[in-house]
Amino acid sequence: MVHALQLPVRLHPADRLADLAVAALIAEAELTPKPGLVDARGPGAHADIELATLLASAEALRGCFRDLARAACGQAPSPMLREELARIGRAGEAAMYRVTGGANTHRGAIWALGLMVAAAALRPDETSPDAVCARAGAIARFPDRLAPDVATNGARACRAYKVAGARGEAWQGFPHARLALATLRERRAAGVEEGAARLDALMAVMARLDDTCLLHRGGRRALRVARLGARAVLAAGGAGAPTGRTALLALDRRLLALNASPGGAADMLAAALFLDRLDREG
């Protein structure tokens, strides 16, 4: 009996980009231990989120990322594309809130990863991290005339502390996501175990980013604690070294005492993980 040849199933490019984005969110969520953040140990500084919530939220965004990629495929950065992506992103936020019971698990990640997914779909033949981030920035710099006039926690923190926030990060082509990626790859090349390399990438971002999640929850004191603590982890050899791990856990205790969570840095780590997989898989 002759069996039919089983051909490999080829994913539509939009499905593949959505899979990569969701995988990056899951990898960031499961990375442990992350100072102040939800991970496998517990909710961190969050009373309304646990790891299962983050994982359900990531899966709920698969359709959003797929739709963003499809909308951008074959297009160029433009005001019309920017507004269409924003409309899809708001639908993604609604899907997130439905599965989380109203908790904001991934609003910042929808913005950052959504732009990167769209930027990758614009030019599937050119998916280097720098090229994707540059195109994402070009899209973000167009205004969204249809955006609802809603004051978010991040926007309030930007005004109160005079920082650029997630919008400014995107306009600049995601410099902190690229910093996280560079750190991740440097640590891997040095032989550091993958989990520790990812934690060091997170520390590199925390050491520099004006994280509006920290500013909203704990003001400048929380931001300073996070920056100094992250620098101490790296100076002690990173998360893979015994002294570095001790410094990381000490930072975790300090952020929990302040009820502060570096959610912006976590978003940049997820973005870096997306860029890394996209670049390595071509």
Helices and strands as residue ranges (DSSP letters): H 13-30, H 51-60, H 62-72, H 79-100, H 107-122, H 129-140, H 153-161, H 165-171, H 175-189, H 194-206, H 212-235, H 242-257, H 263-281
